[in-house]
Amino acid sequence: MSRMLIALFAISLTVVPVTAQTTRVAATHADKTNVSKPAVGTTKVAVFNIGIVLSKYDPAIAVKQAIAGDVKRFQAEAKELVQNLKTWETARMKSDISPDRKELYDEKIINAKRRLEDLDRQMRVQVSKSQDARLTELWKDVRGAVKAYADEHGLQLVIAYGDPKEAELVDAVPNIARKMQAMDQGGGVPFFVSPGVDISEAIVEMLNRQYREKKAESSEDDPK
């Protein structure tokens, strides 16, 4: 999913409020006496790593495998064509080859190259359509789970961000450059997230529980 760049940021979590911010507004009267207004409210926020969620959500894993299967089928034919191309190009270079035979190889080579171009185009179109449709479903699933979790835990704001799953890659140059580019374009990037504020694993657990429960209900309703 390969190539979706989602960069957002935020803070919070757990049943007990772990992040709360109270803003006090000071008012200065004409007599220069400062009077503090009462707190206008608190906002609890949380973050989650969309990459981790999609890498552990069962339907997302199935989508990735299905797309990989589609690509593999195209790659198998392409690999055979490339091997044939090498064989034909070697054969046509032999000094003792007849003009007719050489012309035959030339035709085979042209047709094989055209087929490779067709395969590449067909693969891109098919995979793109399949991925777009499935991505829309996954996106709705994640949004639904995040909303349900936020309602259950009293969160007013949940923001997604994207980081590699591997800890050693988080501060690697490519990831830093990606984040800098996102910030240059006006995006937000979390620089520090307190333990308990990131709800990625909780969202994964909720998504998979909901999916398995729905799957079980469908199996029970399906007559044997």
C-alpha positions in Angstrom: 0.0 0.0 0.0 2.3 0.6 -0.5 2.7 4.2 -1.5 0.3 6.1 0.3 1.9 8.9 2.3 -0.1 9.9 5.3 1.5 12.4 7.6 -0.6 13.8 10.5 0.0 14.2 14.2 -1.5 14.3 17.8 -1.7 13.1 21.4 -3.6 11.1 24.2 -5.4 7.9 25.5 -6.5 5.2 27.9 -9.7 5.0 30.0 -8.1 7.3 32.5 -7.4 10.7 30.9 -3.7 10.9 30.4 -3.4 14.1 28.4 -5.4 17.1 29.3 -4.7 20.7 28.7 -6.4 23.6 30.5 -6.1 27.0 29.0 -6.4 29.9 31.4 -7.2 33.3 29.8 -6.1 36.3 31.6 -8.1 39.5 31.2 -6.7 42.9 32.0 -9.2 45.5 33.2 -8.9 49.2 32.9 -7.6 49.4 36.5 -4.7 47.1 35.4 -5.9 44.3 37.7 -5.4 40.9 36.2 -8.3 38.5 36.5 -8.0 34.8 35.5 -11.0 33.4 33.7 -12.1 29.9 34.7 -11.0 27.0 32.5 -13.0 26.9 29.3 -12.6 23.1 28.9 -10.2 20.4 28.3 -9.3 18.5 25.1 -8.0 15.0 25.0 -6.2 13.9 21.9 -4.5 10.8 20.6 -2.3 9.6 17.7 -2.0 6.4 15.8 0.4 5.1 13.2 -1.6 4.3 10.0 1.2 2.1 8.7 1.1 -0.1 11.8 -2.6 -0.4 11.7 -2.8 -1.4 8.1 0.1 -3.9 8.5 -1.8 -5.7 11.3 -5.4 -5.4 10.2 -6.6 -8.7 8.8 -8.5 -7.4 5.7 -5.5 -5.1 4.9 -3.2 -8.1 5.0 -5.5 -10.0 2.7 -5.6 -7.0 0.3 -1.8 -6.9 0.2 -1.6 -10.6 -0.5 -4.2 -10.3 -3.3 -2.4 -7.5 -5.0 0.9 -9.3 -4.6 -0.8 -12.3 -6.3 -2.0 -10.2 -9.2 1.4 -8.7 -9.7 3.0 -12.1 -9.5 0.9 -13.4 -12.4 2.0 -10.6 -14.6 5.6 -11.0 -13.5 5.6 -14.7 -14.4 4.7 -14.0 -18.0 7.1 -11.0 -18.2 9.9 -13.2 -16.9 9.3 -15.8 -19.6 9.2 -13.1 -22.3 12.5 -11.6 -21.0 14.2 -15.0 -21.1 12.9 -15.5 -24.7 14.2 -12.1 -25.7 17.7 -12.9 -24.5 17.7 -16.3 -26.4 16.4 -14.7 -29.6 18.8 -11.8 -29.5 21.7 -14.1 -29.0 20.6 -16.4 -31.8 20.1 -13.6 -34.3 23.7 -12.4 -33.7 25.3 -15.7 -34.9 27.3 -15.3 -38.1 25.9 -18.4 -39.8 22.2 -17.5 -39.4 20.2 -17.2 -42.6 18.5 -14.0 -43.5 15.0 -15.6 -43.2 15.9 -17.0 -39.8 17.2 -13.6 -38.7 14.0 -11.9 -39.9 12.0 -14.4 -37.9 13.9 -13.6 -34.7 13.5 -9.9 -35.3 9.8 -10.3 -35.6 9.7 -12.4 -32.4 11.7 -9.8 -30.6 9.5 -6.9 -31.7 6.3 -8.8 -30.7 7.8 -9.7 -27.3 8.8 -6.2 -26.5 5.3 -5.0 -27.4 3.8 -7.7 -25.2 6.0 -6.5 -22.3 4.8 -3.0 -22.7 1.2 -4.2 -22.8 1.7 -6.3 -19.7 3.2 -3.4 -17.8 0.2 -1.2 -18.7 -2.4 -3.8 -17.9 -0.8 -4.6 -14.6 -0.7 -0.9 -13.6 -4.4 -0.4 -14.5 -5.6 -3.6 -12.9 -3.6 -3.2 -9.7 -4.5 0.5 -9.4 -8.3 -0.2 -9.8 -8.2 -3.1 -7.3 -6.1 -1.2 -4.8 -8.2 2.0 -5.0 -11.4 0.1 -4.4 -10.0 -1.9 -1.5 -8.2 1.1 0.0 -11.5 3.0 0.2 -13.0 0.2 2.2 -10.0 0.0 4.5 -10.0 3.7 5.1 -13.7 3.6 6.1 -13.0 0.7 8.4 -10.2 2.6 10.2 -12.2 5.8 10.5 -15.1 3.8 12.0 -12.9 2.1 14.5 -11.1 5.3 15.5 -14.5 7.1 16.0 -15.8 4.2 18.1 -12.6 4.1 20.2 -12.7 7.9 20.7 -16.3 7.9 21.8 -15.6 5.0 24.2 -12.6 6.8 25.8 -13.8 10.4 25.6 -11.3 11.6 23.0 -12.1 14.8 21.2 -9.3 14.5 18.6 -7.4 11.6 17.0 -4.8 12.3 14.3 -3.0 9.7 12.2 0.7 9.8 11.3 3.0 7.6 9.2 6.2 6.1 10.4 8.1 2.9 9.6 7.4 -0.1 11.8 11.1 -0.7 12.3 12.4 1.5 15.1 15.8 1.8 13.5 14.3 3.4 10.4 12.4 6.1 12.3 15.5 8.4 12.5 17.1 7.3 9.3 17.8 10.0 6.7 15.1 8.9 4.2 12.4 9.1 6.8 13.8 12.4 8.1 13.8 13.8 4.6 10.2 12.6 4.1 9.0 14.4 7.2 10.9 17.6 6.4 9.2 17.6 3.0 5.8 17.1 4.6 6.5 20.0 7.0 7.7 22.2 4.2 4.3 21.6 2.5 2.4 22.6 5.7 2.0 19.1 7.2 2.3 18.3 10.9 4.8 15.7 12.3 4.9 14.5 15.9 8.3 15.0 17.5 7.4 13.5 20.8 4.6 11.2 21.8 4.2 10.2 25.5 3.7 6.4 26.2 0.0 5.7 26.3 -0.8 8.5 23.9 -0.3 6.4 20.8 -3.3 4.1 20.3 -2.2 2.2 17.2 -2.3 -1.2 18.9 -5.7 -0.5 20.5 -7.1 0.4 17.1 -5.7 -2.7 15.5 -7.3 -4.8 18.3 -10.6 -3.1 17.8 -10.6 -3.5 14.0 -9.7 -7.2 14.1 -12.2 -7.9 16.8 -15.0 -6.2 14.8 -13.9 -7.9 11.6 -13.9 -11.4 13.2 -17.2 -10.9 15.0 -18.8 -9.8 11.7 -17.2 -12.8 9.9 -18.5 -15.2 12.5 -22.0 -13.7 12.3 -21.9 -14.1 8.5 -20.9 -17.8 8.9 -23.8 -18.4 11.2 -26.3 -16.8 8.9 -25.0 -18.7 5.9 -27.0 -21.9 5.4 -24.9 -25.0 4.9 
